C-alpha cells in the first residue's frame, strides 16, 4: 500500500513539473535567432517573381511589401522517423522590443469587413490564405503562444513535395497594416516549426517592412548598409510615398579605407584547401553568356564555391541596386545553394 501511494505521489509530482514546463514555454518571449534544435533542417525559400508587389534584399535578409499583397513562402524540412505531426507558427515581432505586441491600427481595423466572424482573425495583422489556418493569441499576449499568430498544420503525406527525404509546402501570407501604423518600428516575421507538444524544433527569422514603395525603401536601406551617399529616388508611379521619411546620415569612406577593407576581405575569403583546376570547366554560350561547371569531391567544397559567388553577387547588387539582371543572378545563386544543401 505504501509503495502504491509513493508511486501515485511520484506521478503527481511529474505531472506538475510537466505542466510548469509547458507553462514556462507558453510564456517564453521570442528569441530572434535561426536554429534547428530538432534536427529537421528547417528552412525557407522566398523566390521573388518578376513584376511583383514585393521585393527581397539578399544583403539585408529583408522583405519589402505593400499592404494587402500576397507573398508565397516555401517551407522545407526533413522528414524524420517516426513521422510526427508538425505545425508552423508565424507571427510579427518588433526587432528592438520583443515583448511588445504588434497590433493593428484603428484606422485599418475600422474599415475591415464585418463579414469575418473570427475576432482573432480580424485583429490579426498577419493573414494566411492556406486552409485550416488557426488564428491564436490576444492583444495582451507577450509570449510566443499568447501573442497574435497564425498556426498552420503542415501536410506530411504529400509525396509530390518530397525530395531526398524533405517535405516542402507553399504558404501564402499578407499583411493588413503597414509599419507607419505603429511608428515605423522595425519588424520581423518569425517562423516557428512546432511538434504536437508545442515545442519549437526549428526557427527562421525574416526582416519585414510593410510600406507603399518597396523598391525605394529597399534601395535606401541597401545604400545605408554600404555607407554610400544617398541619391534622390523617383516617386512611385502607382502609390504615394510615405511622408516624413528623413534621409539617414551616411559616412564617407576614403579610398585607403576601401582598399584596406578589400584586402582584408580577399584575405578572409581565401580557402586553405584549393580544388584542382581540372575540376573547373568554363565555356561561353551561343548567346554570349558564360557557363561554369564544377565537380567537387566534397559537398562542403561545393557550398564554399557557391558562397563565394553569392558574396560577389551581393556586393554587386549593393553597388548597382538598379540592375535587375544582376539582382536576378543573386537570387538564382541563393536558390542554387538551397538546392545544394538538399543534396545527400
C-alpha positions as MATLAB code, in Angstrom:
seq = 'XXXXXXXXXXXXXXXXXXXXXXXXXXXXXXXXXXXXXXXXXXXXXXXXXXXXXXXXXXXXXXXXXXXXXXXXXXXXXXXXXXXXXXXXXXXXXXXXXXXXXXXXXXXXXXXXXXXXXXXXXXXXXXXXXXXXXXXXXXXXXXXXXXXXXXXXXXXXXXXXXXXXXXXXXXXXXXXXXXXXXXXXXXXXXXXXXXXXXXXXXXXXXXXXXXXXXXXXXXXXXXXXXXXXXXXXXXXXXXXXXXXXXXXXXXXXXXXXXXXXXXXXXXXXXXXXXXXXXXXXXXXXXXXXXXXXXXXXXXXXXXXXXXXXXXXXXXXXXXXXXXXXXXXXXXXXXXXXXXXXXXXX';
ca = [
       0.000    0.000    0.000;
       2.809    2.396    0.896;
       4.568    1.524   -2.353;
       1.407    2.337   -4.313;
       0.995    5.692   -2.516;
       4.626    6.538   -3.259;
       4.060    5.722   -6.950;
       0.917    7.899   -7.111;
       2.697   10.798   -5.372;
       5.650   10.459   -7.762;
       3.355   10.550  -10.806;
       1.595   13.628   -9.416;
       4.908   15.430   -8.971;
       5.957   14.520  -12.523;
       2.670   15.832  -13.950;
       3.074   19.083  -12.022;
       6.627   19.501  -13.313;
       5.460   18.878  -16.890;
       2.668   21.439  -16.522;
       5.109   24.001  -15.140;
       7.498   23.352  -18.018;
       4.685   23.728  -20.551;
       3.518   26.936  -18.873;
       7.056   28.355  -18.985;
       7.237   27.515  -22.696;
       3.949   29.310  -23.327;
       5.195   32.424  -21.526;
       8.600   32.488  -23.250;
       9.423   35.692  -25.122;
      10.532   35.295  -28.746;
      14.237   34.933  -29.492;
      15.173   36.410  -32.853;
      17.595   33.714  -33.973;
      17.679   30.927  -36.540;
      18.084   27.397  -35.235;
      17.285   23.745  -35.945;
      17.233   22.251  -32.464;
      15.021   19.345  -33.506;
      17.235   18.207  -36.374;
      14.594   18.826  -39.071;
      16.865   21.082  -41.181;
      14.025   23.608  -41.313;
      14.478   26.305  -43.968;
      12.510   28.706  -46.162;
      12.650   29.634  -49.837;
      11.460   33.086  -50.912;
      11.581   33.447  -54.709;
      10.857   36.945  -55.982;
       8.676   36.756  -59.114;
       9.040   39.371  -61.871;
       6.821   42.466  -61.602;
       5.624   41.561  -58.115;
       4.304   43.823  -55.357;
       7.165   42.882  -53.062;
      10.950   42.783  -53.160;
      13.582   40.895  -51.204;
      17.029   42.123  -50.194;
      19.598   39.336  -50.057;
      22.141   41.506  -48.239;
      19.652   42.533  -45.515;
      17.556   39.337  -45.420;
      14.563   41.645  -45.587;
      11.187   41.549  -47.310;
       9.676   44.799  -48.599;
       5.989   44.507  -49.421;
       2.821   46.538  -49.805;
      -0.187   46.105  -47.594;
      -2.863   43.599  -48.713;
      -0.481   41.989  -51.225;
       0.064   38.226  -51.070;
       3.540   36.689  -50.998;
       4.429   32.995  -51.067;
       6.912   31.231  -48.816;
       8.083   27.664  -49.416;
       8.839   25.982  -46.092;
      11.020   22.906  -46.180;
      12.072   20.380  -43.562;
      13.482   16.885  -43.380;
      11.079   14.050  -42.613;
      12.132   12.092  -39.526;
      11.039    8.663  -38.390;
       8.692    8.078  -36.751;
       6.558   10.621  -38.597;
       5.088   13.178  -36.183;
       2.564   15.933  -36.957;
       4.194   19.339  -37.300;
       2.752   22.839  -37.440;
       4.153   26.211  -38.406;
       3.504   29.189  -36.140;
       4.151   32.590  -37.737;
       3.969   35.976  -36.027;
       5.243   39.535  -36.313;
       7.666   40.891  -33.747;
       9.395   44.201  -33.088;
      13.146   43.890  -33.623;
      14.093   46.131  -30.678;
      11.209   45.206  -28.353;
      10.327   41.509  -28.498;
       7.877   41.841  -25.602;
       5.743   44.467  -27.333;
       2.695   43.084  -29.182;
       2.332   44.109  -32.837;
      -1.269   45.301  -33.133;
      -3.433   46.678  -35.921;
      -4.208   50.377  -36.080;
      -7.775   51.538  -35.509;
      -7.978   53.187  -38.940;
      -7.499   49.952  -40.868;
      -9.394   47.892  -38.306;
     -12.453   50.127  -38.565;
     -12.757   49.559  -42.322;
     -12.277   45.787  -42.025;
     -15.184   43.826  -43.405;
     -17.589   42.727  -40.689;
     -18.185   39.518  -42.642;
     -15.185   37.965  -40.863;
     -16.765   36.232  -37.861;
     -13.467   35.314  -36.198;
     -12.481   38.181  -33.900;
      -8.875   36.988  -33.669;
      -8.598   36.929  -37.451;
      -9.970   40.483  -37.734;
      -7.500   41.765  -35.142;
      -4.519   39.843  -36.528;
      -2.162   41.955  -38.642;
      -0.845   38.834  -40.386;
      -3.166   36.732  -42.544;
      -2.586   33.294  -44.048;
      -4.507   32.190  -47.138;
      -3.947   28.460  -46.563;
      -6.878   26.318  -45.402;
      -7.033   25.029  -41.810;
      -5.198   28.116  -40.552;
      -5.832   28.786  -36.860;
      -5.599   32.349  -35.505;
      -4.197   32.438  -31.979;
      -3.375   34.896  -29.219;
      -4.706   38.151  -27.859;
      -3.809   41.840  -27.795;
      -2.269   41.488  -24.321;
      -0.122   38.463  -25.182;
       3.664   38.727  -24.980;
       4.791   35.098  -25.009;
       5.086   33.096  -28.208;
       1.810   31.211  -27.768;
      -0.050   34.145  -26.195;
       0.574   36.834  -28.814;
      -1.265   37.155  -32.120;
      -0.037   34.460  -34.501;
      -1.209   32.094  -37.216;
      -0.810   28.343  -36.753;
      -0.792   26.216  -39.915;
      -0.833   22.395  -39.748;
       1.731   21.082  -42.235;
       0.828   18.288  -44.617;
       3.222   15.394  -44.006;
       1.731   12.999  -46.576;
       2.119   14.845  -49.894;
       4.603   12.623  -51.698;
       4.839   15.097  -54.582;
       6.568   17.585  -52.294;
       9.208   15.125  -51.097;
      12.738   15.258  -52.436;
      15.648   13.353  -50.881;
      13.673   12.891  -47.674;
      12.495   16.517  -47.476;
       8.930   17.833  -47.291;
       8.159   21.149  -48.974;
       4.944   23.142  -48.770;
       3.927   26.545  -50.134;
       2.210   29.007  -47.799;
       0.595   32.322  -48.767;
       0.607   35.354  -46.443;
      -0.355   39.020  -46.469;
      -0.361   41.992  -44.075;
      -3.367   44.224  -43.383;
      -1.451   47.151  -41.831;
       1.917   48.750  -42.524;
       4.901   49.874  -40.467;
       3.798   53.500  -40.472;
       0.730   52.409  -38.457;
       2.883   51.742  -35.373;
       5.539   54.436  -35.542;
       7.714   52.893  -38.290;
       9.287   50.470  -35.829;
      11.470   47.767  -37.356;
       9.666   44.433  -37.558;
      10.486   40.856  -38.416;
       8.488   37.746  -39.223;
       9.245   34.700  -37.058;
       8.575   31.184  -38.403;
       8.459   28.510  -35.668;
       8.319   24.818  -36.572;
       6.431   23.119  -33.727;
       5.705   19.499  -32.882;
       2.462   18.159  -31.409;
       3.566   19.144  -27.891;
       4.142   22.764  -28.888;
       7.933   22.510  -28.662;
       9.833   24.669  -31.155;
      12.092   22.315  -33.134;
      13.192   24.876  -35.739;
      13.014   28.626  -36.269;
      13.734   31.105  -39.058;
      13.574   34.915  -38.807;
      12.865   37.225  -41.748;
      13.096   41.024  -41.512;
       9.993   42.727  -42.924;
       8.942   46.238  -43.895;
       5.345   46.851  -44.986;
       5.386   50.067  -46.986;
       3.916   51.840  -50.007;
       7.060   51.796  -52.162;
       9.122   48.614  -51.641;
      11.695   49.367  -54.349;
      12.540   52.811  -53.000;
      12.843   51.649  -49.390;
      14.949   48.637  -50.298;
      17.397   50.761  -52.291;
      17.633   53.292  -49.447;
      18.369   50.614  -46.844;
      20.967   48.891  -49.023;
      22.752   52.198  -49.654;
      22.815   52.887  -45.921;
      24.369   49.465  -45.398;
      27.275   50.307  -47.702;
      27.626   53.874  -46.382;
      27.198   55.415  -49.824;
      25.896   58.916  -50.366;
      22.132   58.964  -50.684;
      20.697   59.993  -54.037;
      17.164   61.161  -54.655;
      14.765   58.406  -55.693;
      11.935   58.910  -58.188;
       8.477   58.786  -56.679;
       6.427   55.639  -57.071;
       4.100   55.838  -60.026;
       1.150   53.863  -58.665;
       1.001   54.818  -54.991;
       2.012   57.775  -52.857;
       5.254   57.644  -50.906;
       5.243   57.561  -47.149;
       5.505   61.109  -45.748;
       8.152   62.458  -43.405;
      10.863   59.973  -44.322;
      14.123   61.719  -43.462;
      17.310   60.632  -45.217;
      19.684   58.804  -42.936;
      23.137   60.206  -42.308;
      25.880   58.429  -44.209;
      29.595   58.159  -43.539;
      32.128   58.849  -46.245;
      34.752   56.172  -46.856;
      38.205   57.187  -48.057;
      39.983   55.367  -50.856;
      42.576   53.959  -48.435;
      39.807   52.632  -46.170;
      38.047   50.892  -49.071;
      41.362   49.438  -50.269;
      42.106   48.111  -46.775;
      38.652   46.538  -46.455;
      39.035   44.929  -49.868;
      42.417   43.443  -48.928;
      41.030   42.083  -45.646;
      38.008   40.603  -47.420;
      40.153   38.900  -50.025;
      42.393   37.535  -47.274;
      39.471   36.202  -45.226;
      37.747   34.658  -48.226;
      40.767   32.603  -49.226;
      40.432   28.873  -48.569;
      43.051   26.648  -47.002;
      42.226   23.900  -49.490;
      42.174   24.515  -53.226;
      40.436   22.276  -55.713;
      42.402   21.059  -58.730;
      41.976   23.260  -61.796;
      40.914   20.253  -63.878;
      37.654   20.079  -61.905;
      36.585   23.557  -63.075;
      35.236   23.884  -66.614;
      34.346   27.247  -68.163;
      32.779   27.946  -71.553;
      30.755   30.540  -73.423;
      27.238   30.002  -74.740;
      25.950   30.889  -78.192;
      24.100   33.963  -76.873;
      27.288   35.429  -75.366;
      26.797   34.382  -71.740;
      29.215   32.335  -69.654;
      28.845   28.845  -68.206;
      30.686   27.366  -65.201;
      30.760   23.646  -64.393;
      32.211   22.447  -61.081;
      32.913   18.883  -59.987;
      33.587   18.695  -56.257;
      34.658   15.590  -54.328;
      33.106   17.061  -51.157;
      29.771   18.735  -50.543;
      31.441   21.350  -48.304;
      33.665   22.441  -51.200;
      30.609   22.907  -53.410;
      28.865   25.048  -50.778;
      32.028   27.132  -50.285;
      32.215   27.790  -54.021;
      28.576   28.894  -54.156;
      29.051   31.072  -51.049;
      31.896   32.889  -52.763;
      29.747   33.646  -55.802;
      26.881   34.808  -53.563;
      29.199   37.263  -51.776;
      30.398   38.721  -55.073;
      26.833   38.983  -56.411;
      25.569   40.628  -53.197;
      28.407   43.171  -53.358;
      27.486   43.927  -56.960;
      23.822   44.394  -56.029;
      24.761   46.854  -53.295;
      26.925   48.846  -55.703;
      24.357   48.813  -58.530;
      20.916   48.290  -56.903;
      19.001   49.231  -60.060;
      20.424   46.448  -62.247;
      17.606   43.916  -62.389;
      19.710   41.322  -64.225;
      22.365   41.330  -61.509;
      19.710   41.037  -58.811;
      18.109   38.050  -60.561;
      21.547   36.451  -60.761;
      21.978   36.856  -56.979;
      18.572   35.301  -56.280;
      19.390   32.356  -58.540;
      22.615   31.756  -56.619;
      20.721   31.745  -53.309;
      18.237   29.214  -54.717;
      21.165   27.180  -56.070;
      22.712   26.988  -52.601;
      19.425   25.809  -51.084;
      19.232   23.029  -53.680;
      22.855   22.116  -52.990;
      22.138   21.879  -49.252;
      19.373   19.371  -50.018;
      21.794   17.017  -51.752;
      22.525   13.806  -49.830;
];
